[in-house]
Amino acid sequence: MTKMKMTLANKITLTRAGLSIIMFLLMATENDAALAVSSLLFAVAAATDWVDGRIARSTNTYTPFGAIVDPFVDKILVGAAFFAFTELKGLSVPVWAVFFIVLRELMVSTLRVLAALDNYVLAAERWGKFKTVVQLSVIGLIFFIIDVKVLLPLSGGALRACLEFLDVLLAKTPYWATVIAAAITIASGISYLKNNWAMLQKSWSLPVK
């Protein structure tokens, strides 16, 4: 029997999944120290999304597992962050916008499964890649706002004045940034539906006798 070994890229992908879960659990505590650690975990997890893809390309170690699980893990990271944000006081992240983000991600994941059943790998589109960049950027921005709120009571002097200014200036940013992310996410989902409509019709239809 041939021995099998998981690729480094896939190990990094699974590590990102683990970091996403730990990040979510820490954020659920709503403890200031835990929130600060969560922002660091997000930064590391987001970086691994670039690292595993680069390693897979440079070592030519693409696998069906990576093709399907890598984008799925990205959705775990994004979903975990946005869901946790909705529960944090002072952010006003809209639940309805997060719902539409998750809805789109589930829809595209379903398309990937249907494509796999048809022996076809659903490649990432430009809209999809742009959507991911926007989502991660918005989450990073919201974590920055959280860090400002965490550091505010611990600071003094000029630093405190600066943090207070940022806190007021960015007060409504989490709401509108999430709305923008949701709009772009939905637009990318429509693009995937349009470009894979024939495959979708084939998956739900039977030949007419």
N, C-alpha and C positions, 0 to 999 in steps of 0.2 A: 504494500500500500504506500502510495506516494505521500510523503510528509508535506503538510501545507503550513505556510507561515504568513501571518497577517502583515500587510505592507505598512511601512512607517506612516504613510499618508493616512491610512485608515485608522491607525492607532491615534494619531493626532486628532482626527475627526471625532473619535469616541471620547477623547479627553475633553474636547470642546463641549460635548453633550454633558459630561460630568460636571464641568465648570458651570454650565448653565443652570443645572439643578441646584448646585451649592449656592450660586448667586441668588437664585429665587428664594431659597430657604432663609438665607441671611437677610434678604430684604423684607421678608415676611415678619421678622422680629421687630422691624421699625426702630432698631437700636442705632444710634448715631455711628458708633464704631463699626457695626455690622454693615451699615450703608456705605461707609468709606471703603471697607474691604470689598464690598460688592462692585463698586465702581472700578476697582483695580482688577477684579476677576473678569469683569466685562471687557476691559481693555485687552487682557491676555487672550480671552476667548475669541474676540473679534480678530486679533492678530493671527490666530491659528487658522482662521478661514482662508487667509492669504497664503500661509505657510504650507498647509497640506496640499493645496492646488499646485503650488510651485514645485513641491517635491514630486508630486505625481507626474507632472510634465517633464521635469528634468531627469527623472529616473525611468520614465516610460513605464510606470506601474499603475496604469489605470485599471480599475476593477469594476464589475457591475455593482458590487456593494458600495463602492465609493460614489459611483454615478448617482445612485438613488439616495443613499444615507447622508452624504455630505449636504445637499440642499435641505434635507429633512432636519438635520441637526441645526442648520442655520435658522430654521423656523422655530425650533425649540428655544434657541437663544433669544430671538426677537420676541416670541410670544411670552417667555418667562419675564423678560424685562418690562414689556408693556403692561402685562397683567399686574405685576407688582406695583408699577407706577400708579395704576388706578386706585390702589389702596393707600397710597401715601398722602398724608394731609399736606395741604399747601401747594400741591402740584396741579390739581384740577385737570388731570389727563382724562379726556372723555372716553367713557366705556364704549359708547357706540362706535367711535372711530377704531378702537382696538378690536371690536367685534368684526368690523369689515376687513381689517388687516388679516385677522385669523381666518375668516371665511375665504378670502382669496388664497391664502397659503394652503388651506385644506383642499381647495378646488384644484390648484396646480399639482399638489401631491397626488391627487386622484388621477389626474391626467398622466402623471409619470408612471403610476402603477398600470394604468390601461395600456400605455405605450410599451411597458416592459412585458406585459402579457402578450403583446403582439410582436415580441422580439425586436423592439425598437427603443432606443434610448432618447428620451426627450431632452434635447440640448438646451442649455440656458440661452435665453434671448438677450439682446441688448437692453430691452426694457426691464427684463428680470434682473440683470446685473445692476442697472441704474437704480432700480427699486431697492436692492439690497444695500447699496451704498447710502442711499437716502435714509433708510431705516436705521442702519448702524450709526450714521451721523446724528440723527435725531436722538437716538438713545444716548449716545455719547454726550450730546449737549444737555440732555435732561440730567444725566449723572453729574455733569459739571455744576448745574444749578443746585443739585442735592448737596454736593460738596461745599458749595458756597454757604448753604444753610447750616451745614454741620460745623463749619469753621467759624461762622459768625459769632456765636457766644464765647468762643475760645480766644478770640482776637481782641486787639485793642489799638488805640491810636489811629494812625493813617491807614493801616491795614483794615481795621474795622470799618472805617469810613468808606473805603473802597468796596468792601464786601457788601455793606449796606446799600451802596449805590447800585451794584450789580444785582442784588436781591430784588430791589424795586424795579430796575430796568427790565429784568428778565421774568418778572412775575407771571405774565400771561404767555410766555414763550412755550411752556410744555403743552398747553392746550392747542395753540395754533400750529406748532411744529408737528404734533401728532396728527392733526387734521390734514396737513399737507402730505405727511407720510402716507396716510390712509388713501388720499386721492391718487397719489402716484402708484400706490400698491394696487388699487382697483383698476387703474388704467393699464398696468402691466398684465393683470389678470385677463382683462378684455382682449389684449393682444394675444395672449396664449390661447384663449378660446378661439379667436378668429383664425389663427395660423394652424390650429389642430382640430378644426371643426370636422373635417372629413374623417379623421381617425375616431373622433368621438361618435359620429353618426354610425360608423362601422361597428363600434363596440356595443351599441345599444340596439342594433338592427339585425334582422335575419333575412336571408334571401326570400324574395316573393315567389311563391310557387305558382 
